[in-house]
Amino acid sequence: MADSSTTANYSAAGSQQHPDPALEPVPEAAAYPISPRLRWLVLFLTCFVLFGNFYAYDNPAALNLPLQIHLGHDYDRWQYELNLLYSVYALPNMFLPFIGGVLLDRFGKQRSLLWFSSILVLGQILFSIGVAQKSIRLMLVGRCMFGIGGETVGVVQSAITSTWFRDKELAFALGLNLGVARLGSVVNAIMSPRLEKWIGVEFAVWAGTATCILSFVVSMILSVGLTSPAAYQALSGHSASTGETISHFDTVSTTMAPCDTECGASSSIDADSHATIFEPCQSNPVLCEDELCTPKRHQSTAGLLASLAGLSPSFWTVSVLCVLLYSTVIPFNNIASDFLMSKWFPNDTETAGVVMSIPDSVSVLLIPPVGYFVDHYGRRITLLFVCSFILMASHLLLGLTMLNPVLPMLMMGISYCIYGVTVWPSIAMAATSHSRSGWQVEELPLLGIAFGIASSLLNTFLALVPLAVAQIRVSFGSFVGVELFFVTFAFVAALCCLVLEQLDRLEGGALQGAPALDDHDDHDDE
């Protein structure tokens, strides 16, 4: 990802002929073409980067009662310990996804993906050993490490997908990433109770470790030249030394010299292709990222704060919406098995697991059509508003009625799908000042930081809400208070949607728009 200050440092000749090339779209022919099949191959791989993470994340929830029996702890104590397993996952990620976003922008997607995937696997191994040894302390340490790796891998995955699908089928691509990841939760909810009955709770937990290892293998494959179009084309030999453009973005393409730790890079604008060409020089240090030389960042704290100040009010509002909506579903899923068994399916872990999997199952099935709708018709804020009311209704039905839980769980799944597909592309668009003329290249380095900030805010709540849920459950002696707690979050989310609608109007209406129709229908690369 090219540094914004370097991209803006055009040569005199280039800047005279193209005073603001970052705002001008680049013809498709101006860049070395990327095969559509390659883009979809990368999407297929990124989809499975988090499959193991989601499977293992929900292991304690799916094995709620068996783990309590295995550890020999009383019910009230286990309620706090179960929710603490999720809080310690989120606790370090109050800060680390933001730091991970900075590391991503600084050191590149390849290194970041490998580093944090390794931490994820190691943490899950420690958790599995803790279960085998009945050591809650080792389980907590493992979950903490698992969280450090898992959430930051999610930041890297989002950045990789956004690079390959920037401003083109982005909602569909990010939504499919999320859908396949959630498929891991579905498989866990259905299979873990069965594996526990067949081979025991310890082996059911080790099955989650096996899925994490498989996802790590996928990460290794991605890291070999597939973390960005520029990385792939450099690996394929299309570089500035041959005079070919190595990557195409919707606004500006970049051509970089082969990596040489002794050289630097100065930039100019090719008058014919609008490509930014990085040429060797002796004055600037460089940093090798994804097989390419990019100018090393020396961003001060003041510079970073200035960049954050440049994020729009709509970005912060969408981030708050993300926090509120996810806080009505993920903490609920942590206690769903216990809740369903206590009210509808006494001691039936398998049936409770199947019903518990409904929201994830529905979201997996609906993500492709919903992603297509969002890409082509927009209406993102309207969809988020509808999601808030669906979530309020589903939690009211679960908490205050004896209605069969399948219907409210289906409603929760529909909402889960819609806001998952909508909110993350909205964060990307708001963070990069998306406009109908394309992405402004000087703001692209904020993408990793923006995803990191959103993940940090989300995990702050995901560290605190489960502990609040445990306290409410023990204090009330039932789940009614917990359900009303989730209803409150959904109501506040609806109010935030009204605020966001006004902000989006002031900022040009991009979140409600449909850029895919405006920019790409006439020259689809397929």
BASE-282402 format. One line per 2 residues: number of its first residue (from 1); their letters; for each residue y, z, x of C-alpha. Coordinates in pm, 1 decimal, padded with zeros to 6 digits. Layout:
N
NUM> a> Y:Z:X | ... .
//
This chain:
526
1> ma> 00000.0:00000.0:00000.0 | 00320.4:-00115.5:00162.4 .
3> ds> 00586.7:00141.5:00236.8 | 00885.8:00103.7:00008.8 .
5> st> 01144.3:00146.4:00279.9 | 00981.1:-00124.0:00490.2 .
7> ta> 00940.5:-00362.8:00201.1 | 01309.0:-00329.9:00130.9 .
9> ny> 01401.4:-00393.3:00493.5 | 01429.0:-00766.5:00464.5 .
11> sa> 01557.8:-00994.9:00736.6 | 01908.2:-01127.7:00701.7 .
13> ag> 01795.9:-01477.5:00622.3 | 01545.9:-01364.4:00365.0 .
15> sq> 01782.5:-01128.0:00190.5 | 02051.4:-01395.0:00162.6 .
17> qh> 01825.7:-01643.1:-00006.2 | 01641.9:-01387.3:-00224.3 .
19> pd> 01877.2:-01093.4:-00280.9 | 01627.8:-00904.0:-00501.1 .
21> pa> 01280.5:-01055.4:-00457.1 | 01108.9:-00737.1:-00575.4 .
23> le> 01220.2:-00817.1:-00927.7 | 01109.3:-01179.8:-00926.6 .
25> pv> 00757.1:-01272.5:-01033.3 | 00546.1:-01457.7:-00780.4 .
27> pe> 00370.0:-01779.4:-00879.3 | -00007.4:-01746.8:-00879.7 .
29> aa> -00034.5:-02018.9:-00619.1 | 00183.9:-01827.5:-00378.6 .
31> ay> -00100.9:-01599.0:-00280.1 | -00453.4:-01636.2:-00152.3 .
33> pi> -00661.4:-01629.9:-00474.2 | -00880.8:-01332.9:-00559.0 .
35> sp> -01204.1:-01419.0:-00740.2 | -01213.1:-01275.8:-01093.2 .
37> rl> -01576.2:-01183.8:-01028.0 | -01467.0:-00967.8:-00737.0 .
39> rw> -01220.2:-00777.6:-00953.2 | -01490.7:-00702.2:-01208.2 .
41> lv> -01734.8:-00604.4:-00933.1 | -01480.4:-00353.2:-00802.8 .
43> lf> -01430.1:-00224.6:-01157.4 | -01807.9:-00184.4:-01197.8 .
45> lt> -01823.8:00020.9:-00878.5 | -01518.9:00235.4:-00953.9 .
47> cf> -01668.1:00316.9:-01293.1 | -01955.2:00501.4:-01123.7 .
49> vl> -01744.9:00685.5:-00865.0 | -01699.0:00976.0:-01108.0 .
51> fg> -02025.7:00949.2:-01303.2 | -02190.2:01221.3:-01092.8 .
53> nf> -01877.4:01435.7:-01104.4 | -01868.0:01436.6:-01485.2 .
55> ya> -02242.9:01499.4:-01510.7 | -02233.0:01798.0:-01276.2 .
57> yd> -01901.7:01929.9:-01411.1 | -02055.7:01992.0:-01753.0 .
59> np> -02383.7:02136.5:-01621.2 | -02281.9:02500.1:-01689.6 .
61> aa> -02170.5:02415.0:-02045.7 | -02491.1:02228.7:-02130.8 .
63> ln> -02703.6:02506.4:-01974.1 | -02493.2:02790.7:-02116.1 .
65> lp> -02766.3:03014.1:-02261.7 | -03039.3:02923.8:-02005.9 .
67> lq> -02804.4:03012.8:-01718.7 | -02717.0:03344.8:-01882.8 .
69> ih> -03086.2:03428.5:-01915.8 | -03161.4:03305.2:-01563.4 .
71> lg> -02887.7:03524.0:-01412.8 | -02972.6:03821.0:-01634.6 .
73> hd> -02612.3:03891.5:-01741.3 | -02495.6:04030.9:-02077.9 .
75> yd> -02309.8:03807.4:-02323.6 | -01951.2:03931.5:-02271.4 .
77> rw> -01983.3:03926.1:-01892.8 | -02129.8:03576.9:-01901.7 .
79> qy> -01843.1:03448.6:-02121.1 | -01596.7:03535.9:-01847.0 .
81> el> -01823.4:03406.4:-01568.6 | -01890.3:03077.5:-01748.6 .
83> nl> -01521.8:03011.8:-01804.6 | -01446.3:03130.4:-01451.5 .
85> ly> -01676.2:02854.6:-01320.3 | -01439.8:02604.9:-01482.7 .
87> sv> -01124.1:02790.2:-01381.0 | -01216.3:02796.8:-01010.9 .
89> ya> -01285.9:02422.6:-01036.1 | -00931.9:02371.0:-01161.4 .
91> lp> -00754.7:02640.2:-00957.6 | -00722.4:02454.1:-00622.6 .
93> nm> -00633.3:02139.2:-00812.8 | -00312.5:02293.3:-00931.4 .
95> fl> -00190.0:02173.4:-00591.1 | -00449.8:01952.3:-00424.9 .
97> pf> -00432.6:01638.1:-00643.0 | -00061.0:01616.9:-00562.9 .
99> ig> -00137.4:01665.8:-00194.2 | -00424.8:01422.9:-00235.8 .
101> gv> -00182.1:01169.6:-00379.0 | 00040.5:01211.3:-00074.4 .
103> ll> -00263.0:01178.4:00155.8 | -00371.0:00872.0:-00039.2 .
105> dr> -00033.6:00704.1:00007.3 | -00019.9:00807.8:00372.8 .
107> fg> -00374.5:00765.8:00504.7 | -00513.9:00508.5:00264.5 .
109> kq> -00768.0:00492.0:-00010.9 | -01064.2:00430.3:00219.1 .
111> rs> -01039.7:00754.4:00416.4 | -00935.4:00960.3:00114.3 .
113> ll> -01229.4:00836.7:-00091.4 | -01484.6:00921.8:00177.3 .
115> wf> -01335.4:01259.9:00268.0 | -01311.4:01398.2:-00083.5 .
117> ss> -01640.7:01246.9:-00203.0 | -01810.6:01434.1:00081.1 .
119> il> -01645.7:01761.3:-00021.4 | -01755.1:01703.0:-00382.5 .
121> vl> -02120.7:01660.4:-00285.8 | -02117.9:01961.4:-00053.7 .
123> gq> -01966.4:02180.7:-00325.2 | -02230.8:02079.7:-00580.3 .
125> il> -02506.7:02151.3:-00327.0 | -02367.6:02501.4:-00272.2 .
127> fs> -02348.2:02555.8:-00648.7 | -02713.0:02452.7:-00688.6 .
129> ig> -02818.1:02687.9:-00408.4 | -02619.8:02965.7:-00578.3 .
131> va> -02808.2:02909.3:-00903.7 | -03140.4:02917.4:-00719.0 .
133> qk> -03045.3:03244.3:-00546.2 | -02884.4:03389.5:-00862.9 .
135> si> -02561.2:03440.1:-00669.5 | -02255.7:03405.0:-00889.8 .
137> rl> -02031.2:03427.9:-00583.2 | -02196.1:03128.8:-00415.5 .
139> ml> -02181.8:02941.9:-00746.1 | -01807.5:03005.7:-00764.1 .
141> vg> -01753.6:02894.2:-00403.2 | -01950.9:02577.1:-00470.9 .
143> rc> -01756.3:02502.3:-00790.0 | -01427.8:02553.2:-00603.9 .
145> mf> -01528.5:02300.8:-00335.4 | -01665.7:02070.1:-00604.0 .
147> gi> -01326.3:02082.3:-00775.4 | -01135.6:02015.6:-00453.5 .
149> gg> -01332.3:01696.4:-00404.4 | -01376.1:01587.3:-00765.4 .
151> et> -01020.1:01581.6:-00892.1 | -00880.1:01413.5:-00582.2 .
153> vg> -01153.5:01149.5:-00596.0 | -01026.8:01087.2:-00948.6 .
155> vv> -00675.8:01027.8:-00811.4 | -00813.6:00780.6:-00555.3 .
157> qs> -01025.5:00605.1:-00818.3 | -00722.8:00561.3:-01046.2 .
159> ai> -00514.9:00424.1:-00758.4 | -00787.6:00176.3:-00656.3 .
161> ts> -00827.3:00051.4:-01012.7 | -00450.6:00024.4:-01060.1 .
163> tw> -00424.5:-00180.0:-00740.1 | -00681.0:-00435.5:-00855.5 .
165> fr> -00566.6:-00446.2:-01221.0 | -00196.1:-00384.8:-01180.0 .
167> dk> -00014.6:-00488.2:-01498.9 | -00319.3:-00686.0:-01612.5 .
169> el> -00586.9:-00526.7:-01831.8 | -00489.1:-00194.3:-01676.6 .
171> af> -00554.2:00014.3:-01989.0 | -00893.0:-00152.4:-02031.5 .
173> al> -00985.5:-00100.4:-01664.4 | -00876.7:00264.7:-01648.1 .
175> gl> -01034.0:00323.2:-01987.5 | -01365.4:00176.8:-01876.2 .
177> nl> -01351.7:00399.1:-01565.7 | -01307.4:00695.3:-01794.8 .
179> gv> -01575.1:00578.6:-02037.5 | -01848.7:00543.6:-01776.9 .
181> ar> -01747.3:00876.8:-01624.2 | -01775.7:01036.7:-01967.4 .
183> lg> -02116.3:00876.4:-01999.9 | -02213.8:01120.2:-01726.7 .
185> sv> -02113.8:01404.8:-01959.8 | -02317.5:01248.7:-02241.4 .
187> vn> -02628.3:01215.5:-02025.3 | -02582.6:01572.6:-01904.5 .
189> ai> -02544.2:01715.7:-02256.4 | -02857.9:01540.9:-02377.1 .
191> ms> -03080.4:01562.2:-02070.0 | -02995.3:01897.7:-01909.1 .
193> pr> -03135.7:02113.8:-02195.3 | -03451.0:01900.5:-02194.1 .
195> le> -03487.2:01915.9:-01816.2 | -03444.9:02293.5:-01836.3 .
197> kw> -03735.0:02317.4:-02081.9 | -03952.7:02076.8:-01883.6 .
199> ig> -03894.1:02192.1:-01525.8 | -03662.0:02494.5:-01537.3 .
201> ve> -03291.5:02565.4:-01510.6 | -03281.0:02539.6:-01129.8 .
203> fa> -03413.5:02183.8:-01125.6 | -03186.4:02089.1:-01415.6 .
205> vw> -02890.3:02187.9:-01195.7 | -03030.6:01998.1:-00895.2 .
207> ag> -03043.8:01686.4:-01115.3 | -02663.6:01710.3:-01128.7 .
209> ta> -02656.8:01720.6:-00749.9 | -02863.2:01401.5:-00738.6 .
211> tc> -02609.4:01218.2:-00958.4 | -02327.2:01330.4:-00726.7 .
213> il> -02513.6:01184.6:-00429.0 | -02554.7:00852.5:-00612.9 .
215> sf> -02181.7:00843.0:-00683.9 | -02115.3:00916.0:-00316.6 .
217> vv> -02320.6:00608.9:-00223.3 | -02101.5:00400.8:-00455.5 .
219> sm> -01791.3:00544.0:-00285.0 | -01928.4:00438.4:00052.7 .
221> il> -01977.3:00082.1:-00074.6 | -01620.8:00071.9:-00209.4 .
223> sv> -01477.7:00201.6:00115.5 | -01608.6:-00103.1:00304.6 .
225> gl> -01318.6:-00335.8:00229.7 | -01297.9:-00299.8:-00149.7 .
227> ts> -01028.8:-00034.2:-00190.7 | -00759.6:-00300.4:-00240.4 .
229> pa> -00723.5:-00680.8:-00248.4 | -00549.0:-00663.8:00089.7 .
231> ay> -00838.7:-00471.8:00243.3 | -01094.1:-00719.5:00111.3 .
233> qa> -00902.0:-01023.6:00232.5 | -00847.7:-00869.4:00574.2 .
235> ls> -01221.6:-00806.4:00594.3 | -01278.2:-01168.7:00493.7 .
237> gh> -01050.6:-01291.6:00775.0 | -00746.8:-01401.8:00573.0 .
239> sa> -00461.7:-01260.1:00778.1 | -00115.2:-01338.6:00899.3 .
241> st> -00261.1:-01483.5:01217.0 | -00384.6:-01780.1:01013.0 .
243> ge> -00064.8:-01802.4:00813.2 | -00240.8:-01720.0:00485.1 .
245> ti> -00125.6:-01467.1:00233.1 | -00381.9:-01190.7:00212.7 .
247> sh> -00306.1:-01023.9:-00115.5 | -00148.3:-01094.3:-00449.7 .
249> fd> 00034.5:-00845.6:-00662.9 | 00207.7:-00941.2:-00983.3 .
251> tv> 00548.5:-00926.9:-00820.8 | 00527.6:-00950.9:-00443.9 .
253> st> 00242.1:-01038.9:-00210.7 | 00211.2:-00908.6:00141.3 .
255> tm> 00096.6:-01058.8:00465.8 | 00016.6:-00820.4:00748.2 .
257> ap> -00090.1:-00865.2:01104.5 | -00430.9:-00743.4:01221.5 .
259> cd> -00434.5:-00374.9:01303.1 | -00319.3:-00286.4:01653.0 .
261> te> -00241.0:00075.1:01733.5 | -00005.0:-00027.9:02010.9 .
263> cg> 00220.0:-00238.0:01794.7 | 00460.1:-00177.8:01513.8 .
265> as> 00572.7:-00386.4:01224.9 | 00897.7:-00536.8:01114.6 .
267> ss> 00927.2:-00723.5:00790.9 | 01082.3:-01039.0:00661.0 .
269> id> 01065.1:-01247.1:00349.6 | 00898.7:-01585.7:00352.8 .
271> ad> 01153.0:-01807.5:00176.8 | 00889.2:-02029.0:00017.7 .
273> sh> 00626.3:-01780.2:-00098.8 | 00824.0:-01458.1:-00154.4 .
275> at> 00562.4:-01290.2:00065.4 | 00656.4:-00993.0:00278.9 .
277> if> 00536.1:-01070.4:00633.1 | 00487.6:-00785.1:00878.7 .
279> ep> 00539.1:-00902.2:01235.4 | 00450.5:-00721.2:01559.5 .
281> cq> 00725.4:-00525.6:01728.7 | 00747.3:-00241.1:01978.4 .
283> sn> 00984.6:-00007.1:01800.5 | 00786.8:00128.2:01506.1 .
285> pv> 00457.6:00317.9:01510.4 | 00193.4:00195.2:01270.8 .
287> lc> -00084.2:00337.0:01066.0 | -00409.5:00153.2:01001.5 .
289> ed> -00497.4:00155.6:00634.3 | -00780.4:-00038.5:00475.7 .
291> el> -00820.7:-00253.3:00787.7 | -00451.0:-00346.4:00788.2 .
293> ct> -00138.6:-00238.7:00972.4 | 00120.5:-00078.9:00752.4 .
295> pk> 00431.3:00101.7:00871.3 | 00369.8:00472.8:00915.6 .
297> rh> 00565.1:00698.9:00687.9 | 00795.0:00959.8:00825.1 .
299> qs> 00900.6:01087.7:00486.0 | 01087.1:01416.1:00508.0 .
301> ta> 01067.9:01688.0:00247.8 | 01412.5:01582.0:00127.5 .
303> gl> 01289.7:01223.2:00097.4 | 00987.0:01332.6:-00101.8 .
305> la> 01201.3:01540.2:-00336.0 | 01434.3:01243.6:-00377.9 .
307> sl> 01136.3:01028.7:-00471.8 | 01018.7:01284.5:-00726.0 .
309> ag> 01369.3:01302.7:-00870.5 | 01344.8:00928.9:-00927.3 .
311> ls> 01052.0:00972.3:-01167.5 | 01168.9:00907.3:-01521.4 .
313> ps> 01188.7:01170.3:-01799.0 | 00923.5:00973.1:-01984.8 .
315> fw> 00682.6:01027.4:-01693.0 | 00721.9:01405.1:-01716.1 .
317> tv> 00687.2:01397.8:-02094.3 | 00369.0:01189.0:-02076.2 .
319> sv> 00234.9:01432.2:-01816.7 | 00296.6:01725.9:-02052.0 .
321> lc> 00124.7:01532.0:-02331.3 | -00170.4:01473.4:-02100.7 .
323> vl> -00195.8:01847.7:-02038.0 | -00174.2:01945.0:-02405.6 .
325> ly> -00423.4:01689.6:-02535.1 | -00684.5:01748.8:-02267.1 .
327> st> -00648.7:02126.2:-02315.7 | -00772.9:02087.7:-02673.5 .
329> vi> -01095.9:01913.4:-02572.7 | -01216.1:02004.4:-02222.4 .
331> pf> -01199.3:02386.1:-02259.0 | -01361.3:02346.4:-02601.9 .
333> nn> -01644.0:02148.9:-02446.5 | -01702.7:02437.9:-02204.0 .
335> ia> -01796.6:02668.5:-02491.3 | -01920.2:02404.0:-02740.5 .
337> sd> -02291.6:02471.6:-02691.1 | -02249.8:02845.2:-02754.2 .
339> fl> -02014.8:02780.2:-03047.8 | -02251.0:02532.8:-03215.4 .
341> ms> -02555.1:02756.2:-03170.2 | -02373.3:03064.5:-03300.6 .
343> kw> -02255.4:02888.8:-03618.8 | -02501.0:02607.9:-03698.9 .
345> fp> -02800.6:02582.9:-03460.0 | -02929.4:02930.1:-03358.8 .
347> nd> -03113.9:02918.2:-03023.5 | -03151.4:02537.2:-03048.4 .
349> te> -03008.0:02417.6:-02717.1 | -03132.3:02059.0:-02759.0 .
351> ta> -02967.8:01996.8:-03098.4 | -02652.1:02173.2:-02984.3 .
353> gv> -02651.3:01950.8:-02675.0 | -02679.4:01634.2:-02883.0 .
355> vm> -02394.4:01736.8:-03115.3 | -02192.8:01852.1:-02815.0 .
357> si> -02227.9:01501.0:-02667.3 | -02075.8:01328.4:-02973.6 .
359> pd> -01710.7:01319.4:-02852.2 | -01808.4:01167.2:-02517.2 .
361> sv> -02055.1:00925.6:-02681.3 | -01795.1:00801.9:-02929.9 .
363> sv> -01533.3:00762.3:-02658.5 | -01771.4:00557.3:-02443.3 .
365> ll> -01841.4:00317.3:-02732.2 | -01479.0:00280.9:-02842.5 .
367> ip> -01310.0:00250.6:-02503.5 | -01351.3:-00131.9:-02464.0 .
369> pv> -01195.1:-00224.5:-02802.6 | -00928.7:00047.3:-02779.8 .
371> gy> -00844.2:-00057.2:-02423.2 | -00810.8:-00419.2:-02539.4 .
373> fv> -00581.6:-00311.0:-02823.4 | -00357.6:-00103.7:-02596.1 .
375> dh> -00332.4:-00385.9:-02340.8 | -00244.5:-00649.8:-02597.6 .
377> yg> -00053.4:-00460.7:-02867.2 | 00081.3:-00148.7:-02698.7 .
379> rr> 00193.2:00121.0:-02944.8 | 00093.7:00388.6:-02693.6 .
381> it> 00320.9:00664.1:-02825.1 | 00212.3:00599.0:-03183.3 .
383> ll> -00151.6:00626.8:-03079.8 | -00087.0:00955.8:-02896.3 .
385> fv> 00087.7:01090.6:-03206.2 | -00211.4:00999.7:-03423.5 .
387> cs> -00444.4:01163.6:-03169.5 | -00257.0:01491.6:-03197.8 .
389> fi> -00309.2:01508.5:-03574.8 | -00674.9:01407.9:-03550.6 .
391> lm> -00733.4:01689.4:-03302.8 | -00555.9:01940.3:-03527.9 .
393> as> -00775.0:01837.4:-03821.1 | -01100.7:01846.0:-03623.2 .
395> hl> -01040.5:02197.0:-03485.1 | -00935.2:02328.3:-03827.1 .
397> ll> -01256.3:02192.1:-03979.8 | -01470.6:02340.5:-03702.1 .
399> gl> -01303.6:02679.7:-03708.7 | -01235.5:02741.4:-04079.1 .
401> tm> -01516.8:02561.9:-04265.2 | -01895.9:02541.4:-04264.2 .
403> ln> -01883.3:02162.5:-04290.8 | -02149.4:01989.9:-04082.0 .
405> pv> -01997.5:01971.1:-03731.7 | -02087.9:01604.5:-03685.7 .
407> lp> -01779.0:01478.6:-03874.1 | -01517.7:01685.1:-03686.1 .
409> ml> -01693.7:01608.7:-03357.8 | -01675.0:01236.8:-03442.7 .
411> mm> -01303.8:01277.6:-03514.1 | -01258.7:01456.8:-03182.6 .
413> gi> -01442.4:01173.5:-03006.4 | -01212.2:00910.6:-03159.3 .
415> sy> -00906.9:01102.9:-03046.0 | -01061.8:01171.2:-02705.0 .
417> ci> -01113.1:00797.3:-02656.1 | -00768.4:00690.8:-02771.3 .
419> yg> -00565.5:00935.4:-02565.9 | -00787.1:00890.2:-02259.7 .
421> vt> -00729.3:00514.5:-02266.4 | -00360.0:00553.5:-02346.2 .
423> vw> -00225.1:00844.0:-02146.1 | -00327.2:00746.8:-01789.4 .
425> ps> -00190.8:00389.1:-01803.0 | 00123.4:00537.7:-01959.8 .
427> ia> 00158.2:00769.9:-01659.8 | 00121.4:00473.1:-01423.1 .
429> ma> 00376.4:00267.0:-01616.9 | 00630.3:00547.8:-01644.9 .
431> at> 00594.7:00638.3:-01276.8 | 00649.2:00284.7:-01149.4 .
433> sh> 00930.0:00184.5:-01386.7 | 00720.2:-00081.8:-01552.6 .
435> sr> 00919.0:-00367.3:-01698.8 | 00825.0:-00695.5:-01856.6 .
437> sg> 00913.8:-00880.1:-01539.2 | 00651.6:-00690.1:-01341.4 .
439> wq> 00608.0:-00385.4:-01124.0 | 00892.2:-00304.0:-00888.8 .
441> ve> 00729.8:-00315.7:-00548.5 | 00955.6:-00054.5:-00390.3 .
443> el> 00821.0:00206.0:-00634.6 | 00449.2:00135.2:-00588.3 .
445> pl> 00396.2:00407.8:-00323.3 | 00479.0:00666.6:-00590.6 .
447> lg> 00168.1:00568.1:-00784.5 | -00068.8:00797.7:-00596.4 .
449> ia> 00184.9:01081.6:-00603.8 | 00238.1:01033.9:-00978.6 .
451> fg> -00133.9:01052.8:-01055.1 | -00149.2:01357.3:-00829.2 .
453> ia> 00134.0:01533.9:-01012.7 | -00025.0:01466.3:-01351.1 .
455> ss> -00362.0:01592.0:-01229.2 | -00200.4:01902.1:-01078.1 .
457> ll> -00025.8:01989.9:-01403.5 | -00345.0:01927.3:-01597.9 .
459> nt> -00551.3:02148.1:-01369.5 | -00295.9:02427.9:-01388.3 .
461> fl> -00374.0:02451.0:-01757.4 | -00746.0:02391.6:-01709.5 .
463> al> -00751.2:02691.1:-01472.8 | -00574.9:02918.0:-01722.8 .
465> vp> -00692.6:02799.2:-02065.3 | -01066.5:02876.5:-02014.8 .
467> la> -00980.1:03234.6:-01918.1 | -00759.3:03263.6:-02226.0 .
469> va> -01043.0:03121.3:-02437.3 | -01285.7:03382.4:-02302.0 .
471> qi> -01036.8:03662.3:-02375.4 | -00971.7:03534.7:-02729.4 .
473> rv> -01344.8:03496.8:-02797.9 | -01428.2:03850.4:-02683.7 .
475> sf> -01124.1:04003.8:-02858.2 | -01176.7:03829.8:-03195.1 .
477> gs> -01554.5:03858.9:-03189.6 | -01575.0:03500.7:-03319.1 .
479> fv> -01455.7:03148.5:-03241.6 | -01194.8:03131.5:-03521.3 .
481> gv> -00915.3:03251.8:-03294.5 | -01022.8:03003.1:-03026.8 .
483> el> -01004.2:02712.6:-03272.7 | -00657.2:02814.5:-03392.6 .
485> ff> -00553.6:02832.7:-03026.3 | -00657.2:02466.7:-02982.1 .
487> vt> -00477.3:02368.3:-03304.9 | -00153.8:02507.5:-03158.1 .
489> fa> -00187.6:02285.1:-02850.0 | -00239.4:01975.9:-03068.2 .
491> fv> 00066.0:02060.5:-03280.7 | 00291.3:02095.9:-02974.9 .
493> aa> 00153.0:01761.8:-02848.2 | 00266.5:01596.0:-03172.5 .
495> lc> 00617.8:01731.7:-03117.0 | 00616.2:01595.1:-02760.7 .
497> cl> 00529.4:01250.3:-02895.8 | 00848.5:01253.6:-03102.0 .
499> vl> 01049.4:01337.6:-02790.5 | 00871.1:01068.5:-02588.7 .
501> eq> 00947.9:00804.4:-02852.2 | 01321.2:00869.7:-02813.6 .
503> ld> 01302.8:00868.2:-02432.9 | 01107.7:00542.9:-02431.7 .
505> rl> 01374.3:00376.2:-02642.6 | 01640.2:00479.0:-02392.9 .
507> eg> 01429.1:00350.7:-02100.3 | 01353.8:00007.8:-02245.1 .
509> ga> 01052.7:00062.8:-02469.7 | 00786.3:-00021.1:-02211.6 .
511> lq> 00535.2:00236.9:-02335.6 | 00537.4:00091.8:-02685.2 .
513> ga> 00531.3:-00267.3:-02556.4 | 00244.5:-00501.5:-02473.2 .
515> pa> 00299.5:-00648.5:-02123.4 | -00037.5:-00820.0:-02112.4 .
517> ld> 00069.0:-01056.3:-02388.4 | 00405.1:-01131.5:-02236.9 .
519> dh> 00307.5:-01186.0:-01878.1 | -00046.6:-01307.9:-01848.8 .
521> dd> -00178.7:-01491.6:-02150.1 | -00059.6:-01822.4:-02009.0 .
523> hd> -00225.9:-01791.8:-01670.1 | -00535.3:-01577.3:-01701.9 .
525> de> -00725.9:-01591.2:-01377.4 | -01056.6:-01610.8:-01550.4 .
//
